[in-house]
Amino acid sequence: MSFPYDRSKVRSLPRKITSKTDQVVRLHLLDPHEGGQLAAMYLAYQPRNSFQGLPPIRDEVCIRWVDEMLASGVHIVARSTGPEIVGHCALFPINEQKCEILVVVDPGHQNLGIGTELTRSVIHLGCELGFEKIWLPVMATNLRARHVYKKCGFEYVPTKPSKELDMICDLSNLRTEPALPQHEATPASTPIPHFVTVNEAAGDWSIFQPVDLFGDKDVV
Ligand SMILES: CC(C)(COP(=O)(O)OP(=O)(O)OC[C@H]1O[C@@H](n2cnc3c(N)ncnc32)[C@H](O)[C@@H]1OP(=O)(O)O)[C@@H](O)C(=O)NCCC(=O)NCCS
């Protein structure tokens, strides 16, 4: 699908947050020319694999994985004192109402509150862009991610017992919440095509075309 991503609708970014170690961290929409910096964050990420939002192991696959994400999603990045990107979150449209979320924080900057604020920002971004629901899969063992998502308003989707859990954030519950602090407006307009996932474990590229992941679920 083609999603009408209009950057002029985004009023909540950029914004500044303070980490748990009192570092000022800036969250902003990724500009198209900053894709190389995002790839650099993922190439430096340890450990790397293609599971649950972690980057693929081989460099060339990792770079292509980032390129695919850039082409199919809308992206927020976090920067601390240095020029490098220390956190990334993205929304990947499934259809005009629903999207999938990815949140990843550089290992050296985890547990400082950045992932929580990235998640809050991307939820607001989803509201601003007119989505109704944000979906994610999370490993049951990923307790930190589950804690962050629950804290930010995601609820578990009832499913059969599995190592992987589905969570959904219903944005219609949040539309009356106060907006995040506003800073400068962001210009321009960039269309994003559709949700793409890369499966490195398959041995090569498997592109999963958009599917309605909510159609057969009992959404809470
Ligand atoms: C998951 C992730 C995005 C969270 O980002 P982060 O910046 O580390 O998270 P924050 O510092 O904002 O918050 C971490 C919270 O988890 C809590 N936490 C940490 N370890 C925990 C554990 N083992 N069990 C439960 N809660 C835990 C912290 O106390 C903190 O909660 P609090 O602020 O209410 O005290 C980040 O750790 C990450 O990138 N992980 C690897 C990629 C990943 O798994 N992404 C999610 C794929 S679904």
The ligand as an SDF file (V2000), in Angstrom:
LIG
                    3D

 48 50  0  0  0  0  0  0  0  0999 V2000
   13.6960   -2.8320   24.6960 C   0  0  0  0  0  0  0  0  0  0  0  0
   14.4360   -1.5090   24.5730 C   0  0  0  0  0  0  0  0  0  0  0  0
   13.9910   -0.8000   23.3020 C   0  0  0  0  0  0  0  0  0  0  0  0
   14.0810   -0.6290   25.7710 C   0  0  0  0  0  0  0  0  0  0  0  0
   14.7990    0.5790   25.6660 O   0  0  0  0  0  0  0  0  0  0  0  0
   15.5840    1.1370   26.9500 P   0  0  0  0  0  0  0  0  0  0  0  0
   16.0580    2.4890   26.6080 O   0  0  0  0  0  0  0  0  0  0  0  0
   16.5910    0.1430   27.3700 O   0  0  0  0  0  0  0  0  0  0  0  0
   14.3920    1.1800   27.9940 O   0  0  0  0  0  0  0  0  0  0  0  0
   14.1420    2.2440   29.1790 P   0  0  0  0  0  0  0  0  0  0  0  0
   15.4120    2.5710   29.8290 O   0  0  0  0  0  0  0  0  0  0  0  0
   13.3390    3.3610   28.6590 O   0  0  0  0  0  0  0  0  0  0  0  0
   13.2000    1.4150   30.1280 O   0  0  0  0  0  0  0  0  0  0  0  0
   13.5810    0.1490   30.5840 C   0  0  0  0  0  0  0  0  0  0  0  0
   12.5590   -0.2640   31.6400 C   0  0  0  0  0  0  0  0  0  0  0  0
   12.6050   -1.6640   31.7690 O   0  0  0  0  0  0  0  0  0  0  0  0
   12.8630   -1.9940   33.1210 C   0  0  0  0  0  0  0  0  0  0  0  0
   13.6040   -3.2330   33.0790 N   0  0  0  0  0  0  0  0  0  0  0  0
   14.9080   -3.4120   32.8090 C   0  0  0  0  0  0  0  0  0  0  0  0
   15.2040   -4.7210   32.8310 N   0  0  0  0  0  0  0  0  0  0  0  0
   14.0380   -5.3590   33.1120 C   0  0  0  0  0  0  0  0  0  0  0  0
   13.6790   -6.7440   33.2730 C   0  0  0  0  0  0  0  0  0  0  0  0
   14.5910   -7.7070   33.1370 N   0  0  0  0  0  0  0  0  0  0  0  0
   12.3950   -7.0360   33.5540 N   0  0  0  0  0  0  0  0  0  0  0  0
   11.4540   -6.0700   33.6770 C   0  0  0  0  0  0  0  0  0  0  0  0
   11.7450   -4.7450   33.5470 N   0  0  0  0  0  0  0  0  0  0  0  0
   13.0260   -4.4180   33.2600 C   0  0  0  0  0  0  0  0  0  0  0  0
   13.6190   -0.8130   33.6710 C   0  0  0  0  0  0  0  0  0  0  0  0
   13.5210   -0.7610   35.0760 O   0  0  0  0  0  0  0  0  0  0  0  0
   12.8720    0.3280   32.9910 C   0  0  0  0  0  0  0  0  0  0  0  0
   11.6280    0.5470   33.5840 O   0  0  0  0  0  0  0  0  0  0  0  0
   11.3200    1.8320   34.5210 P   0  0  0  0  0  0  0  0  0  0  0  0
   11.7740    3.0450   33.7690 O   0  0  0  0  0  0  0  0  0  0  0  0
    9.8210    1.7830   34.7070 O   0  0  0  0  0  0  0  0  0  0  0  0
   12.1050    1.6120   35.7740 O   0  0  0  0  0  0  0  0  0  0  0  0
   15.9750   -1.7050   24.5460 C   0  0  0  0  0  0  0  0  0  0  0  0
   16.3720   -2.3590   25.7120 O   0  0  0  0  0  0  0  0  0  0  0  0
   16.4560   -2.4610   23.3200 C   0  0  0  0  0  0  0  0  0  0  0  0
   16.8210   -1.8470   22.3260 O   0  0  0  0  0  0  0  0  0  0  0  0
   16.4990   -3.7930   23.3950 N   0  0  0  0  0  0  0  0  0  0  0  0
   16.9690   -4.6000   22.2440 C   0  0  0  0  0  0  0  0  0  0  0  0
   16.0300   -4.5190   21.0730 C   0  0  0  0  0  0  0  0  0  0  0  0
   14.6550   -5.0100   21.4520 C   0  0  0  0  0  0  0  0  0  0  0  0
   14.4910   -5.9990   22.1480 O   0  0  0  0  0  0  0  0  0  0  0  0
   13.6670   -4.2700   20.9430 N   0  0  0  0  0  0  0  0  0  0  0  0
   12.2760   -4.6260   21.1670 C   0  0  0  0  0  0  0  0  0  0  0  0
   11.8630   -5.6560   20.1500 C   0  0  0  0  0  0  0  0  0  0  0  0
   10.1750   -6.1450   20.4230 S   0  0  0  0  0  0  0  0  0  0  0  0
  1  2  1  0
  2  3  1  0
  2  4  1  0
  2 36  1  0
  4  5  1  0
  5  6  1  0
  6  7  2  0
  6  8  1  0
  6  9  1  0
  9 10  1  0
 10 11  2  0
 10 12  1  0
 10 13  1  0
 13 14  1  0
 14 15  1  0
 15 16  1  0
 15 30  1  0
 16 17  1  0
 17 18  1  0
 17 28  1  0
 18 19  1  0
 18 27  1  0
 19 20  2  0
 20 21  1  0
 21 22  1  0
 21 27  2  0
 22 23  1  0
 22 24  2  0
 24 25  1  0
 25 26  2  0
 26 27  1  0
 28 29  1  0
 28 30  1  0
 30 31  1  0
 31 32  1  0
 32 33  2  0
 32 34  1  0
 32 35  1  0
 36 37  1  0
 36 38  1  0
 38 39  2  0
 38 40  1  0
 40 41  1  0
 41 42  1  0
 42 43  1  0
 43 44  2  0
 43 45  1  0
 45 46  1  0
 46 47  1  0
 47 48  1  0
M  END
$$$$
